Amino acid sequence: MDIKDKIKEFSSNLREKIESNKPLAAIVAITGVLLVALLISMALGLLPVWMTVSPSIEANTTSLEVGQSTSLTAKTPFSPDVYHFEWISSNPNIGTIVNEGKSATFTAKEPGKTTITFKVDGKAASKDITVFSKAYLDAALPESWVYIGNAYDYNLIYPSDSVKISEVYVENAYNQRLSDDKFFQNVQGQKKLLIASDVDPGNYMLVVKGVAESDGRTLKTSSPFTALTEILKGYYQFSISNENLISIEPWHYSAIENFMKNEFGVDTSLSNVKTQGKTVEVASFKSKYVFYRDPTRTDKLCYEMDVTARGTERDAKTFHKLTARANDGTSWTVATDGIIFLAFPEGYSYYMNPLGKSMPTYMNPDTSFPSTTTETTNNNPSYGETNIPSPPPPI
């Protein structure tokens, strides 16, 4: 006998028993009615508490920042038209909760933690929510220019409870990440900006990345800076003799140009000074400004004012003179032999003494003649402080 025949036989036997046994028929009928009533009650949310499933809460997110909101939804078979729904926050200072039946909106006000509880007909569900400070990240250097060979502190500004710093590095002008060895040193486990002595002068970017604790998003900030050669006044007594001088390189030109503009209000250009101009042998000169490098501070430039230099034939150097006209119409004569720069204001008395000729002594009656000796204030770094002028603006 197959299954179909067995079921048919069982149904026939059950029907015969019900017909012959009226009490059994009544029980079956009552059970059917109760089952139908149960299904209808479930659909209308009218079941007694002991027959219901405990409610639960679903949330878009349980981690958010001050000012952000999240939606909450209560999962329950009860109907808000029949039963009273209640939403409660364990810490109202952390945020406000506005509810509309099974749905509610939580808006964060202060950092901290709170527990949201949903209650209906004696049963409850809860959800923990964490609020962080509004995430932001900023990097600040003390100046927008730094000097090669020096160390600097920088400030990272961010809320420590909501942001975790992940990376700190330096990029060049082409957005290429550079080696930390060139720009940082570790001091007590923290990175400190240290511009290595072999870093090329130019424009760079301090880049900082962080991670928001609330949702894991990446925050990025950057602070531009310019690495320049430091210029000191009278650090080493100037002489035209070779033992006191080493070559000024082309990458120092921009540092000198910016320094002249910022410190003295002089707008001049040195870009073509080594390839243009009249060649002349010079053993002596008088200048308002002199820039040079000495062997004791190879990573820095030195400058002096009102310089008189008198050399012998063996000290003679070949200069390439160039007169450059500034934007304001003022002319400046610049000369170099790859070792020093001289800048002369138009109308200011100066001379360059070619070999075999006597030193000229003319002067412009409208201007004062420079002093006859080199200014040597604070020349010796062992005595007194070196006079460090205001730094130039970024390139």
C-alpha positions as CSV (number, residue, x, y, z in Angstrom):
1,M,0.0,0.0,0.0
2,D,1.4,3.4,-1.0
3,I,1.4,6.6,1.1
4,K,-1.6,8.0,-0.7
5,D,-3.7,5.0,0.1
6,K,-2.5,5.1,3.8
7,I,-3.5,8.8,4.1
8,K,-6.9,8.0,2.5
9,E,-7.5,5.1,4.9
10,F,-6.4,7.3,8.0
11,S,-8.9,10.0,7.0
12,S,-11.7,7.5,6.5
13,N,-11.1,5.9,9.9
14,L,-10.9,9.4,11.6
15,R,-14.2,10.4,10.0
16,E,-15.8,7.3,11.2
17,K,-14.6,7.8,14.8
18,I,-15.8,11.4,14.8
19,E,-19.2,10.5,13.6
20,S,-19.5,7.7,16.2
21,N,-18.0,9.8,19.0
22,K,-19.7,13.2,19.4
23,P,-17.3,14.5,22.2
24,L,-14.3,14.0,19.9
25,A,-16.1,15.9,17.2
26,A,-16.7,18.8,19.6
27,I,-13.0,18.9,20.5
28,V,-11.9,19.0,16.9
29,A,-14.3,21.8,16.1
30,I,-13.2,23.9,19.1
31,T,-9.5,23.4,18.2
32,G,-10.2,24.7,14.7
33,V,-12.0,27.8,15.9
34,L,-9.1,28.6,18.4
35,L,-6.5,28.2,15.7
36,V,-8.4,30.6,13.4
37,A,-8.7,33.1,16.3
38,L,-5.0,32.8,17.0
39,L,-4.1,33.6,13.4
40,I,-6.4,36.6,13.4
41,S,-4.9,37.9,16.7
42,M,-1.4,37.7,15.4
43,A,-2.3,39.7,12.4
44,L,-3.9,42.4,14.5
45,G,-1.1,42.5,17.2
46,L,-3.6,41.5,19.9
47,L,-1.7,38.5,21.3
48,P,-1.2,38.3,25.1
49,V,2.4,39.1,26.3
50,W,3.2,35.5,27.2
51,M,2.6,34.5,23.6
52,T,4.7,37.2,21.9
53,V,8.3,37.3,20.8
54,S,10.6,39.9,22.5
55,P,11.1,43.1,20.5
56,S,14.4,44.2,19.0
57,I,16.0,47.4,17.7
58,E,17.6,47.9,14.3
59,A,19.9,51.0,13.8
60,N,21.5,52.5,10.7
61,T,24.7,53.0,12.8
62,T,25.6,52.9,16.5
63,S,28.7,55.1,16.1
64,L,28.2,58.7,15.1
65,E,29.7,62.2,15.6
66,V,28.2,65.2,17.4
67,G,25.5,66.7,15.1
68,Q,24.9,63.5,13.2
69,S,21.6,61.5,13.4
70,T,20.7,57.8,13.1
71,S,17.4,56.1,12.5
72,L,16.1,53.4,14.9
73,T,13.4,50.9,14.1
74,A,11.6,48.7,16.6
75,K,10.9,45.1,15.5
76,T,7.7,43.9,17.2
77,P,4.4,42.3,16.2
78,F,2.4,44.7,18.3
79,S,0.5,47.6,16.7
80,P,1.1,51.2,17.9
81,D,-2.6,51.7,17.4
82,V,-3.4,49.3,20.3
83,Y,-0.3,49.3,22.5
84,H,1.8,52.1,24.0
85,F,5.4,52.3,22.5
86,E,8.1,54.0,24.6
87,W,11.6,55.2,23.6
88,I,14.1,56.1,26.4
89,S,17.7,57.3,26.4
90,S,19.8,56.4,29.4
91,N,21.8,59.6,29.1
92,P,19.7,62.5,27.6
93,N,22.8,64.8,27.6
94,I,24.4,62.7,24.9
95,G,21.6,63.2,22.4
96,T,17.9,63.7,21.7
97,I,15.5,61.0,20.6
98,V,12.3,61.7,18.7
99,N,9.9,58.8,18.1
100,E,7.0,58.1,15.8
101,G,5.7,54.7,16.9
102,K,8.0,51.9,15.7
103,S,10.5,54.5,14.2
104,A,12.7,56.9,16.1
105,T,15.5,59.3,15.3
106,F,18.5,59.9,17.6
107,T,20.6,63.1,17.2
108,A,24.0,63.3,18.9
109,K,24.7,66.4,21.1
110,E,27.8,65.5,23.1
111,P,30.6,62.9,23.1
112,G,29.9,59.9,25.2
113,K,27.8,56.7,25.4
114,T,24.0,56.1,25.9
115,T,21.7,53.2,25.8
116,I,18.4,53.5,23.8
117,T,15.6,51.3,25.2
118,F,12.3,50.5,23.4
119,K,9.4,49.2,25.6
120,V,6.0,47.8,24.7
121,D,3.5,46.0,27.0
122,G,6.1,45.1,29.6
123,K,8.8,43.9,27.2
124,A,11.9,45.8,26.2
125,A,14.9,45.9,23.8
126,S,18.0,48.1,24.0
127,K,20.8,49.4,21.7
128,D,24.1,51.0,22.8
129,I,25.1,54.2,20.9
130,T,28.6,55.9,21.0
131,V,29.0,59.5,20.2
132,F,32.4,61.0,19.2
133,S,33.5,64.6,18.8
134,K,33.1,66.0,15.3
135,A,36.2,64.7,13.5
136,Y,38.6,67.2,11.9
137,L,42.3,67.3,11.2
138,D,44.7,70.2,10.6
139,A,48.5,70.5,10.4
140,A,50.2,73.7,11.3
141,L,53.8,74.7,10.9
142,P,55.2,77.7,12.8
143,E,56.2,79.3,9.6
144,S,55.6,78.7,5.9
145,W,59.3,78.6,5.3
146,V,62.0,76.5,7.0
147,Y,65.7,76.5,6.8
148,I,67.7,73.6,5.5
149,G,69.6,71.8,8.3
150,N,67.3,72.9,11.1
151,A,64.6,71.1,13.2
152,Y,61.1,72.3,13.7
153,D,58.0,71.5,15.8
154,Y,54.7,71.2,14.0
155,N,51.2,71.1,15.5
156,L,48.6,68.5,14.7
157,I,45.1,69.8,15.6
158,Y,42.4,67.2,16.0
159,P,40.0,65.7,18.7
160,S,41.9,62.8,20.2
161,D,38.7,61.0,21.1
162,S,37.5,60.8,17.5
163,V,40.6,60.8,15.2
164,K,43.6,58.5,15.2
165,I,46.7,59.7,13.3
166,S,47.8,57.2,10.7
167,E,50.5,58.8,8.6
168,V,52.7,61.9,8.5
169,Y,55.0,62.5,5.6
170,V,56.4,65.1,3.1
171,E,55.6,65.5,-0.6
172,N,57.5,67.5,-3.2
173,A,55.9,69.8,-5.7
174,Y,55.0,66.8,-7.9
175,N,53.0,65.1,-5.2
176,Q,55.6,62.5,-4.8
177,R,56.1,61.1,-1.3
178,L,59.7,61.6,-0.1
179,S,61.8,59.6,2.3
180,D,61.3,60.3,6.0
181,D,65.1,60.2,6.4
182,K,65.3,63.6,4.6
183,F,62.6,65.4,6.7
184,F,62.0,63.7,10.1
185,Q,63.7,62.5,13.2
186,N,62.1,60.5,16.0
187,V,62.0,62.3,19.4
188,Q,60.5,60.2,22.2
189,G,58.4,58.2,19.7
190,Q,57.1,61.3,17.8
191,K,58.1,62.6,14.5
192,K,59.8,66.0,14.5
193,L,60.4,67.9,11.3
194,L,64.2,68.0,10.5
195,I,65.3,69.3,7.1
196,A,68.4,67.4,6.2
197,S,71.4,69.4,5.0
198,D,71.3,67.8,1.6
199,V,67.6,68.6,0.9
200,D,67.2,70.7,-2.2
201,P,65.7,74.2,-1.7
202,G,62.2,74.4,-3.0
203,N,58.5,74.0,-2.2
204,Y,57.2,71.0,-0.2
205,M,54.0,69.8,1.5
206,L,53.6,68.4,5.0
207,V,50.8,65.7,4.7
208,V,48.9,64.2,7.6
209,K,46.3,61.5,7.4
210,G,44.0,60.3,10.2
211,V,41.1,57.8,10.6
212,A,37.7,58.8,12.1
213,E,36.8,56.6,15.0
214,S,33.0,56.9,14.2
215,D,32.9,55.4,10.7
216,G,36.5,54.6,9.7
217,R,36.7,57.3,7.0
218,T,40.1,58.8,6.1
219,L,40.9,62.4,6.9
220,K,43.7,64.2,5.1
221,T,45.3,67.6,5.6
222,S,48.4,69.3,4.2
223,S,50.5,72.4,5.0
224,P,52.8,73.9,2.4
225,F,56.3,75.0,3.3
226,T,59.4,76.2,1.5
227,A,62.8,75.0,2.4
228,L,65.4,77.7,2.0
229,T,69.0,78.3,2.8
230,E,69.3,80.2,6.0
231,I,70.9,83.7,5.7
232,L,72.9,85.0,8.7
233,K,74.4,88.4,9.2
234,G,78.1,88.7,9.8
235,Y,78.6,85.2,11.0
236,Y,82.1,85.0,9.6
237,Q,84.2,88.1,8.8
238,F,84.1,88.6,5.1
239,S,87.2,88.6,3.0
240,I,87.7,88.3,-0.8
241,S,90.4,85.7,0.0
242,N,89.5,82.2,-1.1
243,E,90.1,80.6,2.3
244,N,87.0,82.3,3.7
245,L,84.6,81.6,0.8
246,I,83.0,78.7,-0.9
247,S,80.7,78.7,-3.9
248,I,77.2,80.0,-3.9
249,E,75.1,77.6,-6.0
250,P,72.3,78.5,-8.4
251,W,69.6,77.1,-6.0
252,H,70.6,79.8,-3.5
253,Y,69.5,82.5,-5.9
254,S,65.8,82.4,-5.0
255,A,66.7,82.6,-1.3
256,I,68.7,85.7,-1.8
257,E,66.0,87.3,-4.0
258,N,63.3,86.7,-1.4
259,F,65.5,87.8,1.4
260,M,66.4,91.1,-0.4
261,K,62.7,91.7,-1.1
262,N,61.5,90.9,2.4
263,E,64.3,92.3,4.5
264,F,65.3,95.4,2.5
265,G,62.4,96.0,0.1
266,V,64.7,95.4,-2.8
267,D,63.1,93.7,-5.8
268,T,65.9,92.2,-8.0
269,S,66.5,89.1,-10.2
270,L,69.5,86.9,-10.2
271,S,68.3,84.3,-12.7
272,N,70.6,85.3,-15.6
273,V,73.5,86.8,-13.7
274,K,76.0,83.9,-14.4
275,T,75.3,83.9,-18.2
276,Q,75.0,87.5,-19.0
277,G,76.9,90.7,-18.4
278,K,80.4,92.1,-19.0
279,T,83.3,90.2,-17.7
280,V,85.8,92.1,-15.5
281,E,88.7,91.1,-13.2
282,V,88.1,92.4,-9.7
283,A,90.5,92.6,-6.8
284,S,88.8,95.3,-4.7
285,F,85.2,96.6,-4.4
286,K,82.8,98.5,-2.2
287,S,79.2,97.2,-1.9
288,K,76.0,97.9,0.0
289,Y,75.2,94.1,0.2
290,V,77.4,91.0,0.0
291,F,76.2,87.4,0.1
292,Y,78.7,84.6,0.5
293,R,79.3,81.2,2.2
294,D,82.1,80.2,4.5
295,P,83.5,76.8,5.3
296,T,82.2,76.7,8.8
297,R,78.5,76.8,7.9
298,T,78.2,75.3,4.4
299,D,74.4,74.8,4.6
300,K,73.8,78.5,5.3
301,L,74.4,81.8,3.5
302,C,76.0,84.8,5.1
303,Y,75.5,88.5,4.3
304,E,77.1,91.8,5.3
305,M,76.4,95.4,4.5
306,D,78.6,98.3,3.6
307,V,81.5,96.2,2.7
308,T,84.9,97.4,1.5
309,A,87.1,94.6,0.2
310,R,90.7,95.3,-0.9
311,G,92.6,92.4,-2.3
312,T,95.9,91.8,-4.1
313,E,96.5,90.5,-7.5
314,R,96.4,86.9,-6.3
315,D,92.9,87.6,-4.9
316,A,91.5,88.7,-8.2
317,K,88.3,87.1,-9.4
318,T,86.4,87.2,-12.6
319,F,83.0,88.8,-12.3
320,H,80.1,88.8,-14.7
321,K,78.3,92.1,-14.3
322,L,74.6,92.4,-15.0
323,T,72.3,95.4,-14.5
324,A,68.8,94.2,-13.7
325,R,65.8,96.6,-13.6
326,A,63.2,95.9,-10.9
327,N,59.4,96.2,-11.3
328,D,59.4,99.6,-9.7
329,G,61.9,100.9,-12.3
330,T,64.9,100.8,-9.9
331,S,68.1,99.4,-11.5
332,W,70.5,97.1,-9.6
333,T,73.9,95.9,-10.7
334,V,74.7,92.4,-9.7
335,A,78.0,90.6,-10.1
336,T,79.2,87.1,-9.3
337,D,82.1,84.8,-9.8
338,G,80.3,81.8,-8.4
339,I,81.5,82.8,-4.9
340,I,79.8,86.0,-3.9
341,F,76.9,88.2,-4.9
342,L,77.1,92.0,-4.8
343,A,74.0,94.2,-5.1
344,F,74.4,98.0,-5.7
345,P,71.4,100.4,-5.7
346,E,71.2,102.7,-8.6
347,G,73.0,106.0,-7.8
348,Y,74.9,104.4,-4.9
349,S,78.6,104.9,-5.1
350,Y,80.5,101.7,-5.8
351,Y,83.6,100.6,-7.6
352,M,85.2,97.4,-8.9
353,N,88.9,97.6,-9.3
354,P,90.2,95.9,-12.4
355,L,93.8,94.7,-12.3
356,G,96.5,97.3,-13.2
357,K,94.2,100.2,-12.6
358,S,93.9,102.5,-9.7
359,M,90.8,102.3,-7.5
360,P,88.2,105.0,-8.5
361,T,86.9,107.2,-5.8
362,Y,83.9,108.9,-7.3
363,M,80.6,109.1,-5.4
364,N,77.1,110.3,-6.0
365,P,76.5,113.5,-4.1
366,D,72.9,112.5,-3.3
367,T,73.9,109.4,-1.4
368,S,76.1,108.4,1.5
369,F,79.3,106.5,0.8
370,P,79.6,103.2,2.5
371,S,81.9,102.7,5.5
372,T,85.5,101.9,4.7
373,T,85.6,98.7,6.9
374,T,83.5,95.6,6.9
375,E,80.8,95.5,9.5
376,T,81.8,92.7,11.8
377,T,79.0,92.7,14.4
378,N,78.6,89.2,16.0
379,N,81.1,87.8,13.6
380,N,82.4,85.3,16.2
381,P,79.7,82.8,17.1
382,S,81.5,82.2,20.4
383,Y,80.7,85.7,21.6
384,G,77.2,87.1,21.7
385,E,74.2,86.0,19.6
386,T,74.2,85.8,15.9
387,N,72.0,88.4,14.3
388,I,69.4,86.4,12.4
389,P,67.2,88.6,10.3
390,S,63.5,88.0,9.5
391,P,63.2,85.0,7.1
392,P,62.0,85.5,3.5
393,P,58.5,84.6,2.3
394,P,57.9,81.4,0.4
395,I,59.1,81.0,-3.1
